[in-house]
Amino acid sequence: MIDLTGKVALITGSSRGIGRGCAIEMACCGADIAVNYNSHGDEADEVAEEVRGLGRRAAVFQGDVSKRTAVNAMVAGAVEELGRLDIAVCNAYYSKRQPFLELSEEAMRRTLDVSLWGAFHTAQESARQMVKQGDGGSILFISSVLSIVPMQTSLPYNTAKAGMNHMAATIAAELAPHRIRSNVILPGSTDTPGERQFATEEEIRESARQLPWGRMGTIEEIGKAAAFLSSPAADYITGSILKVDGGYTVH
């Protein structure tokens, strides 16, 4: 049902975590993958090798998505190496947790620069390429349940993801005439390296047991949702938010 044969997907922050899950699942569905990383080059190369092992093409691009020049170069490079661009997954993020009264301007700015501005740069430059190609496309934003259920000490990230949700909806309205769809996934608690920045293994396991589904989500589960929303099977879905959270937001 989910067929991405002949499609090229650019996924930011795809050397690890949810981005990696999206890259592998989309490759399983037939897409060629442009892998982006900022500081985990060895892991990005591993993702590319796994994609190639699935019989798909892969290209790796280093770049900080908060820099417009880096994003422009990445999109141009993906088109040059893989021939076109059909899917853009805005996944790269930065997060630093501090209580509001102690929150530094630097932490706030860096989080917004990567998590919100990075998504804007990636979406806009990718959409321009899709419009040029003339046969539609898909832009997918990896947001978070924290965009609607705010977590204390996570103001910058919560804010960036909430802004991302509304940005995606606005883009969906503007790009509908070009048949470019724009959607959002809200992952809940997901088993990624990023989770271990803020909690011990025991704290993570205990938190997972308290979730309605009794466990954390996996990067493969987020990847499957991303592959679906980026595929022709979701052709009538745009401007939508899909929660993949094991019931987190109804808990």
Backbone hydrogen bonds in HBPLUS format (Angstrom, degrees):
<---DONOR---> <-ACCEPTOR-->    atom                        ^
c    i                          cat <-CA-CA->   ^        H-A-AA   ^      H-
h    n   atom  resd res      DA  || num        DHA   H-A  angle D-A-AA Bond
n    s   type  num  typ     dist DA aas  dist angle  dist       angle   num
A0004-LEU N   A0029-CYS O   2.79 MM  25  5.30 166.2  1.81 143.0 142.9     1
A0007-LYS N   A0004-LEU O   2.99 MM   3  5.46 158.8  2.04 139.8 139.6     2
A0032-ASP N   A0007-LYS O   2.93 MM  25  6.33 164.6  1.96 161.0 160.9     3
A0086-ASP N   A0008-VAL O   2.94 MM  78  5.30 162.7  1.97 143.3 148.7     4
A0087-ILE N   A0008-VAL O   3.02 MM  79  6.22 150.1  2.11 157.2 154.6     5
A0009-ALA N   A0032-ASP O   2.86 MM  23  6.23 167.4  1.88 163.9 165.4     6
A0034-ALA N   A0009-ALA O   2.77 MM  25  6.06 165.0  1.80 157.6 158.9     7
A0010-LEU N   A0087-ILE O   2.84 MM  77  6.17 163.1  1.87 154.9 155.9     8
A0089-VAL N   A0010-LEU O   2.79 MM  79  6.18 163.5  1.82 164.7 169.0     9
A0011-ILE N   A0034-ALA O   3.13 MM  23  6.36 167.7  2.15 172.8 169.1    10
A0012-THR N   A0089-VAL O   3.10 MM  77  6.36 164.9  2.12 173.9 171.6    11
A0014-SER N   A0036-ASN O   2.88 MM  22  5.59 141.7  2.03 149.5 161.7    12
A0020-ARG N   A0016-ARG O   3.31 MM   4  4.74 156.3  2.37 106.2 108.8    13
A0020-ARG N   A0017-GLY O   3.10 MM   3  5.39 119.4  2.48 103.8 117.6    14
A0021-GLY N   A0017-GLY O   3.08 MM   4  6.48 158.8  2.12 151.0 157.4    15
A0022-CYS N   A0018-ILE O   2.90 MM   4  6.21 154.7  1.96 154.1 160.6    16
A0023-ALA N   A0019-GLY O   2.97 MM   4  6.22 158.7  2.02 147.8 153.6    17
A0024-ILE N   A0020-ARG O   2.99 MM   4  6.25 169.5  2.00 162.0 162.8    18
A0025-GLU N   A0021-GLY O   3.06 MM   4  6.10 166.6  2.08 147.9 152.2    19
A0026-MET N   A0022-CYS O   2.95 MM   4  5.95 160.3  1.99 148.3 154.0    20
A0027-ALA N   A0023-ALA O   3.01 MM   4  6.14 151.9  2.09 142.8 150.8    21
A0028-CYS N   A0024-ILE O   2.91 MM   4  6.17 151.5  1.99 146.5 154.5    22
A0029-CYS N   A0025-GLU O   3.14 MM   4  6.43 133.8  2.37 135.6 147.2    23
A0029-CYS N   A0026-MET O   3.09 MM   3  5.01 128.9  2.36  91.7 105.5    24
A0031-ALA N   A0026-MET O   3.01 MM   5  5.55 165.5  2.03 144.0 139.3    25
A0030-GLY N   A0027-ALA O   2.95 MM   3  5.02 161.2  1.98 106.0 111.6    26
A0033-ILE N   A0057-ARG O   3.00 MM  24  6.43 157.9  2.05 155.2 153.9    27
A0059-ALA N   A0033-ILE O   3.04 MM  26  6.58 148.2  2.15 152.5 159.6    28
A0035-VAL N   A0059-ALA O   2.73 MM  24  6.05 157.3  1.78 167.9 171.3    29
A0061-PHE N   A0035-VAL O   2.73 MM  26  6.07 156.7  1.78 167.0 174.9    30
A0037-TYR N   A0061-PHE O   3.09 MM  24  6.52 149.1  2.19 150.7 155.3    31
A0063-GLY N   A0037-TYR O   2.86 MM  26  6.20 153.3  1.93 157.5 165.4    32
A0044-ALA N   A0040-HIS O   3.02 MM   4  6.31 147.8  2.13 148.4 158.4    33
A0045-ASP N   A0041-GLY O   2.99 MM   4  6.27 155.5  2.05 151.1 156.8    34
A0046-GLU N   A0042-ASP O   3.07 MM   4  6.37 146.4  2.18 140.0 149.4    35
A0047-VAL N   A0043-GLU O   3.01 MM   4  6.32 153.8  2.08 146.2 152.2    36
A0048-ALA N   A0044-ALA O   3.00 MM   4  6.31 162.4  2.03 150.8 155.3    37
A0049-GLU N   A0045-ASP O   2.95 MM   4  6.20 154.6  2.01 146.8 153.5    38
A0050-GLU N   A0046-GLU O   2.95 MM   4  6.21 153.1  2.02 146.8 154.2    39
A0051-VAL N   A0047-VAL O   2.90 MM   4  6.21 155.3  1.96 153.2 160.2    40
A0052-ARG N   A0048-ALA O   2.95 MM   4  6.23 161.1  1.98 148.8 153.8    41
A0053-GLY N   A0049-GLU O   2.87 MM   4  6.06 144.2  1.99 141.0 151.5    42
A0054-LEU N   A0051-VAL O   2.99 MM   3  5.21 144.3  2.12 101.9 112.8    43
A0056-ARG N   A0051-VAL O   3.30 MM   5  5.75 161.1  2.34 143.6 140.8    44
A0055-GLY N   A0052-ARG O   2.89 MM   3  5.08 157.8  1.94 110.1 114.4    45
A0067-LYS N   A0064-ASP O   2.96 MM   3  5.77 168.0  1.98 126.8 130.6    46
A0070-ALA N   A0067-LYS O   3.09 MM   3  5.35 122.5  2.43 102.1 116.0    47
A0071-VAL N   A0067-LYS O   3.14 MM   4  6.52 157.0  2.20 153.7 160.1    48
A0072-ASN N   A0068-ARG O   2.91 MM   4  6.13 166.2  1.93 157.1 160.7    49
A0073-ALA N   A0069-THR O   3.05 MM   4  6.17 159.0  2.09 142.2 147.8    50
A0074-MET N   A0070-ALA O   2.95 MM   4  6.12 151.4  2.03 143.1 151.3    51
A0075-VAL N   A0071-VAL O   2.94 MM   4  6.19 166.0  1.96 159.6 161.4    52
A0076-ALA N   A0072-ASN O   3.02 MM   4  6.15 167.3  2.03 149.2 153.3    53
A0077-GLY N   A0073-ALA O   2.82 MM   4  5.91 153.3  1.89 143.0 151.1    54
A0078-ALA N   A0074-MET O   2.90 MM   4  6.09 155.1  1.96 147.7 154.0    55
A0079-VAL N   A0075-VAL O   3.06 MM   4  6.31 161.3  2.09 151.7 156.0    56
A0080-GLU N   A0076-ALA O   2.94 MM   4  6.13 156.5  1.99 146.2 153.3    57
A0081-GLU N   A0077-GLY O   2.89 MM   4  6.03 162.8  1.92 152.2 156.2    58
A0082-LEU N   A0078-ALA O   2.79 MM   4  5.63 157.9  1.84 146.3 153.4    59
A0083-GLY N   A0079-VAL O   2.77 MM   4  4.74 132.4  2.00 124.5 130.8    60
A0138-SER N   A0086-ASP O   2.92 MM  52  6.36 152.4  2.00 155.4 164.5    61
A0088-ALA N   A0138-SER O   2.93 MM  50  6.43 154.0  2.00 155.5 164.1    62
A0140-LEU N   A0088-ALA O   2.80 MM  52  6.18 166.8  1.81 165.5 169.5    63
A0090-CYS N   A0140-LEU O   2.74 MM  50  6.12 158.2  1.79 167.8 173.6    64
A0142-ILE N   A0090-CYS O   3.04 MM  52  6.08 179.5  2.04 146.4 146.6    65
A0098-GLN N   A0153-THR O   2.93 MM  55  4.75 125.4  2.23 135.6 140.2    66
A0102-GLU N   A0099-PRO O   2.91 MM   3  5.35 147.7  2.01 114.1 124.4    67
A0103-LEU N   A0099-PRO O   2.88 MM   4  5.84 113.4  2.33 147.3 164.9    68
A0103-LEU N   A0100-PHE O   3.21 MM   3  4.97 153.8  2.28  97.5 105.3    69
A0108-MET N   A0104-SER O   3.18 MM   4  6.48 162.0  2.21 149.3 154.0    70
A0109-ARG N   A0105-GLU O   2.89 MM   4  6.06 170.2  1.90 156.5 159.0    71
A0110-ARG N   A0106-GLU O   2.92 MM   4  6.03 168.1  1.94 152.1 155.9    72
A0111-THR N   A0107-ALA O   3.08 MM   4  6.11 161.2  2.12 144.0 149.3    73
A0112-LEU N   A0108-MET O   3.09 MM   4  6.30 165.5  2.11 151.3 155.1    74
A0113-ASP N   A0109-ARG O   2.77 MM   4  5.89 156.9  1.82 151.9 159.5    75
A0114-VAL N   A0110-ARG O   3.06 MM   4  6.21 161.0  2.09 148.8 151.9    76
A0115-SER N   A0111-THR O   2.80 MM   4  5.65 150.1  1.89 150.8 157.5    77
A0116-LEU N   A0112-LEU O   3.04 MM   4  4.99 145.8  2.16 118.8 129.1    78
A0117-TRP N   A0112-LEU O   2.83 MM   5  6.18 170.3  1.84 167.0 170.4    79
A0118-GLY N   A0113-ASP O   2.96 MM   5  6.16 117.6  2.36 125.8 143.1    80
A0120-PHE N   A0116-LEU O   2.98 MM   4  6.31 155.7  2.04 148.1 155.3    81
A0121-HIS N   A0117-TRP O   2.82 MM   4  6.11 169.7  1.83 160.0 160.9    82
A0122-THR N   A0118-GLY O   3.02 MM   4  6.13 166.7  2.04 146.3 150.4    83
A0123-ALA N   A0119-ALA O   2.85 MM   4  5.91 166.0  1.87 150.6 155.2    84
A0124-GLN N   A0120-PHE O   2.90 MM   4  5.97 171.3  1.90 157.3 160.0    85
A0125-GLU N   A0121-HIS O   3.07 MM   4  6.10 171.0  2.08 150.9 153.7    86
A0126-SER N   A0122-THR O   3.02 MM   4  5.93 155.6  2.08 142.7 150.3    87
A0127-ALA N   A0123-ALA O   2.84 MM   4  5.89 157.6  1.89 146.0 152.9    88
A0128-ARG N   A0124-GLN O   2.97 MM   4  6.19 154.0  2.04 148.2 154.9    89
A0129-GLN N   A0125-GLU O   3.26 MM   4  6.52 151.1  2.35 138.3 145.0    90
A0130-MET N   A0126-SER O   2.94 MM   4  6.29 155.9  2.00 150.1 157.4    91
A0131-VAL N   A0127-ALA O   2.83 MM   4  6.06 160.4  1.86 155.6 160.0    92
A0132-LYS N   A0128-ARG O   3.08 MM   4  6.22 155.3  2.14 140.1 146.8    93
A0133-GLN N   A0129-GLN O   2.98 MM   4  6.30 146.6  2.09 144.9 154.0    94
A0134-GLY N   A0130-MET O   2.99 MM   4  6.31 147.6  2.10 146.0 154.7    95
A0137-GLY N   A0179-ARG O   3.15 MM  42  6.65 142.9  2.30 139.3 133.1    96
A0181-ARG N   A0137-GLY O   2.90 MM  44  6.28 157.5  1.95 149.8 144.7    97
A0139-ILE N   A0181-ARG O   2.73 MM  42  6.04 157.8  1.78 155.1 162.9    98
A0183-ASN N   A0139-ILE O   3.03 MM  44  6.55 154.8  2.10 159.7 166.8    99
A0141-PHE N   A0183-ASN O   2.89 MM  42  6.27 160.5  1.93 151.4 157.8   100
A0185-ILE N   A0141-PHE O   2.92 MM  44  6.29 159.8  1.96 167.5 169.8   101
A0143-SER N   A0185-ILE O   2.83 MM  42  5.82 148.1  1.93 159.9 170.7   102
A0147-SER N   A0144-SER O   3.01 MM   3  5.60 165.1  2.04 114.8 118.9   103
A0145-VAL N   A0187-PRO O   3.13 MM  42  6.07 145.8  2.25 160.7 151.8   104
A0148-ILE N   A0145-VAL O   3.07 MM   3  5.70 161.1  2.10 114.8 120.3   105
A0149-VAL N   A0145-VAL O   2.88 MM   4  6.03 149.6  1.97 150.4 160.2   106
A0154-SER N   A0151-MET O   3.27 MM   3  5.65 146.5  2.39 133.5 132.9   107
A0158-ASN N   A0154-SER O   2.88 MM   4  5.96 173.2  1.88 169.3 171.3   108
A0159-THR N   A0155-LEU O   2.95 MM   4  5.97 164.7  1.98 153.7 157.8   109
A0160-ALA N   A0156-PRO O   2.94 MM   4  6.15 160.6  1.98 148.0 153.5   110
A0161-LYS N   A0157-TYR O   2.98 MM   4  6.14 167.6  1.99 158.4 160.9   111
A0162-ALA N   A0158-ASN O   2.98 MM   4  6.15 153.2  2.06 146.4 154.1   112
A0163-GLY N   A0159-THR O   2.99 MM   4  6.18 161.2  2.03 150.1 155.1   113
A0164-MET N   A0160-ALA O   2.94 MM   4  6.17 148.2  2.04 141.7 151.2   114
A0165-ASN N   A0161-LYS O   3.12 MM   4  6.41 150.6  2.21 144.7 150.2   115
A0167-MET N   A0163-GLY O   2.92 MM   4  6.10 154.4  1.98 151.3 159.7   116
A0168-ALA N   A0164-MET O   2.90 MM   4  6.07 159.4  1.94 153.5 157.8   117
A0169-ALA N   A0165-ASN O   3.22 MM   4  6.52 152.0  2.30 140.8 147.8   118
A0170-THR N   A0166-HIS O   3.04 MM   4  6.27 160.1  2.08 149.6 154.3   119
A0171-ILE N   A0167-MET O   2.94 MM   4  6.17 162.0  1.98 152.9 158.0   120
A0172-ALA N   A0168-ALA O   2.95 MM   4  6.15 152.5  2.02 143.0 150.6   121
A0173-ALA N   A0169-ALA O   3.14 MM   4  6.47 154.5  2.21 146.2 151.6   122
A0174-GLU N   A0170-THR O   3.06 MM   4  6.38 160.4  2.10 151.3 156.5   123
A0175-LEU N   A0171-ILE O   2.88 MM   4  5.91 155.2  1.94 156.0 161.9   124
A0178-HIS N   A0175-LEU O   2.88 MM   3  5.29 140.3  2.04 111.4 123.3   125
A0180-ILE N   A0175-LEU O   3.31 MM   5  5.46 174.1  2.31 139.5 139.2   126
A0179-ARG N   A0176-ALA O   2.87 MM   3  4.91 161.9  1.90 111.7 116.7   127
A0239-GLY N   A0182-SER O   2.70 MM  57  5.56 158.4  1.75 148.9 156.2   128
A0184-VAL N   A0240-SER O   2.89 MM  56  6.20 153.8  1.96 158.9 166.3   129
A0242-LEU N   A0184-VAL O   2.83 MM  58  6.16 165.9  1.85 152.3 155.3   130
A0186-LEU N   A0242-LEU O   2.80 MM  56  6.01 163.8  1.82 147.6 149.2   131
A0244-VAL N   A0186-LEU O   2.93 MM  58  5.88 166.1  1.95 134.3 138.8   132
A0188-GLY N   A0244-VAL O   3.17 MM  56  6.25 140.7  2.33 131.4 122.8   133
A0217-GLY N   A0189-SER O   2.85 MM  28  6.16 171.3  1.86 153.3 153.5   134
A0191-ASP N   A0217-GLY O   2.88 MM  26  6.04 170.2  1.89 154.1 152.5   135
A0195-GLU N   A0192-THR O   3.20 MM   3  5.60 138.9  2.38 107.1 116.2   136
A0196-ARG N   A0193-PRO O   2.98 MM   3  5.46 138.5  2.16 109.2 120.4   137
A0197-GLN N   A0194-GLY O   3.08 MM   3  5.49 165.7  2.10 112.9 116.7   138
A0198-PHE N   A0195-GLU O   3.27 MM   3  5.97 155.7  2.33 114.3 119.5   139
A0204-ILE N   A0200-THR O   2.92 MM   4  6.16 153.9  1.98 149.7 157.3   140
A0205-ARG N   A0201-GLU O   2.90 MM   4  6.15 161.0  1.94 151.0 155.8   141
A0206-GLU N   A0202-GLU O   2.94 MM   4  6.10 161.0  1.98 149.1 154.3   142
A0207-SER N   A0203-GLU O   2.97 MM   4  6.07 159.5  2.02 143.5 149.4   143
A0208-ALA N   A0204-ILE O   2.95 MM   4  6.14 153.9  2.02 146.7 153.9   144
A0209-ARG N   A0205-ARG O   3.07 MM   4  6.33 151.0  2.16 145.5 152.4   145
A0210-GLN N   A0207-SER O   3.15 MM   3  5.32 138.6  2.33  99.7 111.1   146
A0211-LEU N   A0208-ALA O   3.14 MM   3  5.38 158.6  2.18 107.6 114.2   147
A0214-GLY N   A0211-LEU O   2.86 MM   3  4.97 148.5  1.96 106.6 117.1   148
A0221-GLU N   A0218-THR O   3.14 MM   3  5.28 124.4  2.47  97.3 110.3   149
A0222-ILE N   A0218-THR O   3.28 MM   4  6.70 157.2  2.33 149.3 154.6   150
A0223-GLY N   A0219-ILE O   2.89 MM   4  6.03 154.2  1.95 141.9 150.1   151
A0224-LYS N   A0220-GLU O   2.88 MM   4  6.13 149.4  1.97 146.2 153.2   152
A0225-ALA N   A0221-GLU O   3.25 MM   4  6.49 157.9  2.30 142.3 147.3   153
A0226-ALA N   A0222-ILE O   2.94 MM   4  6.22 154.6  2.00 149.2 156.9   154
A0227-ALA N   A0223-GLY O   2.85 MM   4  6.08 155.7  1.91 149.2 155.6   155
A0228-PHE N   A0224-LYS O   3.01 MM   4  6.24 160.6  2.05 146.6 151.4   156
A0229-LEU N   A0225-ALA O   3.01 MM   4  6.24 173.4  2.01 154.3 155.4   157
A0230-SER N   A0226-ALA O   3.06 MM   4  6.12 135.5  2.27 140.7 151.9   158
A0231-SER N   A0228-PHE O   3.03 MM   3  5.21 162.9  2.06 111.4 116.7   159
A0234-ALA N   A0231-SER O   3.01 MM   3  5.69 162.4  2.04 118.9 124.2   160
A0235-ASP N   A0232-PRO O   3.10 MM   3  4.91 147.4  2.21 116.3 111.9   161
A0237-ILE N   A0234-ALA O   2.96 MM   3  5.32 161.3  2.00 124.4 124.9   162
A0248-TYR N   A0245-ASP O   3.05 MM   3  5.35 156.2  2.11 112.1 119.3   163
A0250-VAL N   A0247-GLY O   3.06 MM   3  5.38 152.7  2.14 110.3 118.9   164
A0251-HIS N   A0248-TYR O   3.21 MM   3  5.22 160.3  2.25 104.6 110.2   165
